[in-house]
Amino acid sequence: MAEFTMELNDEQKEVRDWLHGFAADVIRPAAAEWDEREETPWPVIQEAAKVGIYSLDFYAQQYFDPTGLGIPTAMEELFWGDAGIALSIVGTGLAAVGVLANGTEEQIGTWVPQMYGDANDVKLAAFCSSEPDAGSDVASMRTRAVYDEAKDEWVINGTKTWATNGGIANVHVVVAVVDPDLGSKGHASFIVPPNTPGLSQGQKFKKHGIRASHTAEVVLDNVRVPGSCLLGGKEKLDERLARARERAKAGGGERVKNAAMATFEASRPAVGAMAVGTARAAYEVALDYAMTREQFGRPIIDNQGVAFQLAEMRTQIDAARLLVWRASWMAINGKPFTAAEGSMSKLFASETAKKVTAQAIQILGGNGYTREYPVERMHRDSAIYTIFEGTSEIQRLVIARTLSGMPIR
Ligand SMILES: Cc1cc2nc3c(=O)[nH]c(=O)nc-3n(C[C@H](O)[C@H](O)[C@H](O)COP(=O)(O)OP(=O)(O)OC[C@H]3O[C@@H](n4cnc5c(N)ncnc54)[C@H](O)[C@@H]3O)c2cc1C
């Protein structure tokens, strides 16, 4: 087990500086344009692929860094550049993790490379879990996968919503119900290969923020995928379902639900790190502005009312990063989240990003309210962090349940 450290080693610092350079030179200058266009920034993703940032190798290297600091450092730098573009770059990674975590070696080897493509032919992947009637309440999912034994195929029907890269992805990972009696324990994940008939993009959403990231419905109409597309394989699924049925019979329903929540815990610090990146970006703009903007014959930071806000902003950002780093270190080293530390990090970092970006607008005054300055966009972008991968309310629920052991509603 790696010791917890707050100091990046030389290699990590090199990666951080390299990512920072890409974020400053390539992502940040393109941010306003793609925010206005509300389209996937393909040229920026291609550029990221060329230098190796958009690749499975890079993502895996950060993911398996034993200190746990690889992913948070990468996310913070890329999202410091711009949240919408960064999500377009890392969105595939979120789907790939679904396959890395649940797939067989063969499935990983077959599908993950097709999620990324290569620098000359970049591809994307989408992870489709949320539905119109199943957001926070994942157990209400209706998309159904039925096994056709004669053909060794799964037939999937349903509508997914809010899917990042949904409909434009080469590979979709779709979560569906295989046993409706088991709630979220009756779900399984499937690969939907490129160009599979029956999968189509529904509505593309026009959003408040992260507008460079494509978000859309995905409609599954009698989508047939080979048996080999069930992540983890049929044997493992049958064993898992049998165990869940046993536990449900023994009255362990609530425990089952909590166990499902615990799995989400591990990915939440990564979202916290994205929020830290956006918050830090807005804070830096505000600090610089406060030191150069003069009113009443002196820089506005000369006023305690402004200076204290900046002190508060920086303190909250550093505290958020520490929570994120702690949770990331725990996750990679298999330390159980006995106080829902993953949720804590996401809750605190995402609320911090919303607060800090709003304070940045205030410090920039009228300029902060315009699209001439980036803090207005950063504030719009920051609102997503308290919503996706579990809203702030759901994080509080998870923390309270974990601390109390009670089924708090
Ligand atoms: C831009 C964007 C990208 C996304 N990307 C993806 C993706 O790639 N794949 C994917 O599967 N999903 C994705 N999502 C979906 C996201 O995870 C959901 O929006 C989120 O889980 C919330 O679900 P909901 O929108 O249905 O809100 P609801 O669950 O309807 O919640 C509405 C409000 O009620 C509150 N609430 C609900 N239940 C409780 C409770 N028990 N206690 C207290 N408050 C409660 C919530 O906190 C929230 O404030 C994305 C969403 C957005 C906006």
The ligand as an SDF file (V2000), in Angstrom:
LIG
                    3D

 53 58  0  0  0  0  0  0  0  0999 V2000
  -24.6350   17.3650  -18.4280 C   0  0  0  0  0  0  0  0  0  0  0  0
  -24.9800   16.0370  -17.8500 C   0  0  0  0  0  0  0  0  0  0  0  0
  -24.2310   14.9180  -18.2020 C   0  0  0  0  0  0  0  0  0  0  0  0
  -24.5810   13.6610  -17.7060 C   0  0  0  0  0  0  0  0  0  0  0  0
  -23.8750   12.5500  -18.1220 N   0  0  0  0  0  0  0  0  0  0  0  0
  -24.3650   11.3350  -17.8150 C   0  0  0  0  0  0  0  0  0  0  0  0
  -23.7900   10.1570  -18.4220 C   0  0  0  0  0  0  0  0  0  0  0  0
  -22.8350   10.2310  -19.1950 O   0  0  0  0  0  0  0  0  0  0  0  0
  -24.3620    8.9520  -18.1490 N   0  0  0  0  0  0  0  0  0  0  0  0
  -25.4220    8.8350  -17.3000 C   0  0  0  0  0  0  0  0  0  0  0  0
  -25.8910    7.7220  -17.1070 O   0  0  0  0  0  0  0  0  0  0  0  0
  -25.9760    9.9220  -16.7020 N   0  0  0  0  0  0  0  0  0  0  0  0
  -25.4670   11.1570  -16.9390 C   0  0  0  0  0  0  0  0  0  0  0  0
  -26.0330   12.2780  -16.3600 N   0  0  0  0  0  0  0  0  0  0  0  0
  -27.1940   12.1190  -15.4730 C   0  0  0  0  0  0  0  0  0  0  0  0
  -26.9540   12.5200  -14.0310 C   0  0  0  0  0  0  0  0  0  0  0  0
  -26.1840   11.5650  -13.3830 O   0  0  0  0  0  0  0  0  0  0  0  0
  -28.3420   12.7370  -13.4010 C   0  0  0  0  0  0  0  0  0  0  0  0
  -28.8560   13.9560  -13.9220 O   0  0  0  0  0  0  0  0  0  0  0  0
  -28.2780   12.7910  -11.8870 C   0  0  0  0  0  0  0  0  0  0  0  0
  -28.0070   11.5210  -11.3660 O   0  0  0  0  0  0  0  0  0  0  0  0
  -29.5840   13.3210  -11.2650 C   0  0  0  0  0  0  0  0  0  0  0  0
  -30.7020   12.6670  -11.7710 O   0  0  0  0  0  0  0  0  0  0  0  0
  -31.9650   13.5200  -12.2850 P   0  0  0  0  0  0  0  0  0  0  0  0
  -31.4440   14.5310  -13.2230 O   0  0  0  0  0  0  0  0  0  0  0  0
  -32.9760   12.5800  -12.7940 O   0  0  0  0  0  0  0  0  0  0  0  0
  -32.4980   14.2790  -11.0160 O   0  0  0  0  0  0  0  0  0  0  0  0
  -33.5420   13.7180   -9.9270 P   0  0  0  0  0  0  0  0  0  0  0  0
  -33.0670   12.4130   -9.4090 O   0  0  0  0  0  0  0  0  0  0  0  0
  -34.9130   13.8020  -10.4600 O   0  0  0  0  0  0  0  0  0  0  0  0
  -33.3700   14.7950   -8.7720 O   0  0  0  0  0  0  0  0  0  0  0  0
  -34.0260   16.0590   -8.7990 C   0  0  0  0  0  0  0  0  0  0  0  0
  -33.7500   16.7720   -7.4700 C   0  0  0  0  0  0  0  0  0  0  0  0
  -34.3120   15.9980   -6.3970 O   0  0  0  0  0  0  0  0  0  0  0  0
  -33.3000   15.6860   -5.4420 C   0  0  0  0  0  0  0  0  0  0  0  0
  -33.5320   14.3700   -4.8590 N   0  0  0  0  0  0  0  0  0  0  0  0
  -33.8450   13.2000   -5.5120 C   0  0  0  0  0  0  0  0  0  0  0  0
  -33.9490   12.1970   -4.6340 N   0  0  0  0  0  0  0  0  0  0  0  0
  -33.6810   12.7050   -3.4120 C   0  0  0  0  0  0  0  0  0  0  0  0
  -33.6120   12.1710   -2.0970 C   0  0  0  0  0  0  0  0  0  0  0  0
  -33.8220   10.8690   -1.8570 N   0  0  0  0  0  0  0  0  0  0  0  0
  -33.3160   13.0070   -1.0580 N   0  0  0  0  0  0  0  0  0  0  0  0
  -33.0970   14.3330   -1.2830 C   0  0  0  0  0  0  0  0  0  0  0  0
  -33.1280   14.8980   -2.5090 N   0  0  0  0  0  0  0  0  0  0  0  0
  -33.4160   14.0950   -3.5560 C   0  0  0  0  0  0  0  0  0  0  0  0
  -32.0000   15.7300   -6.2300 C   0  0  0  0  0  0  0  0  0  0  0  0
  -30.8870   15.9130   -5.3890 O   0  0  0  0  0  0  0  0  0  0  0  0
  -32.2560   16.8810   -7.1650 C   0  0  0  0  0  0  0  0  0  0  0  0
  -31.9810   18.0920   -6.5050 O   0  0  0  0  0  0  0  0  0  0  0  0
  -25.6770   13.5470  -16.8130 C   0  0  0  0  0  0  0  0  0  0  0  0
  -26.4050   14.6810  -16.4560 C   0  0  0  0  0  0  0  0  0  0  0  0
  -26.0940   15.9080  -16.9730 C   0  0  0  0  0  0  0  0  0  0  0  0
  -26.9470   17.0950  -16.6080 C   0  0  0  0  0  0  0  0  0  0  0  0
  1  2  1  0
  2  3  1  0
  2 52  2  0
  3  4  2  0
  4  5  1  0
  4 50  1  0
  5  6  2  0
  6  7  1  0
  6 13  1  0
  7  8  2  0
  7  9  1  0
  9 10  1  0
 10 11  2  0
 10 12  1  0
 12 13  2  0
 13 14  1  0
 14 15  1  0
 14 50  1  0
 15 16  1  0
 16 17  1  0
 16 18  1  0
 18 19  1  0
 18 20  1  0
 20 21  1  0
 20 22  1  0
 22 23  1  0
 23 24  1  0
 24 25  2  0
 24 26  1  0
 24 27  1  0
 27 28  1  0
 28 29  2  0
 28 30  1  0
 28 31  1  0
 31 32  1  0
 32 33  1  0
 33 34  1  0
 33 48  1  0
 34 35  1  0
 35 36  1  0
 35 46  1  0
 36 37  1  0
 36 45  1  0
 37 38  2  0
 38 39  1  0
 39 40  1  0
 39 45  2  0
 40 41  1  0
 40 42  2  0
 42 43  1  0
 43 44  2  0
 44 45  1  0
 46 47  1  0
 46 48  1  0
 48 49  1  0
 50 51  2  0
 51 52  1  0
 52 53  1  0
M  END
$$$$
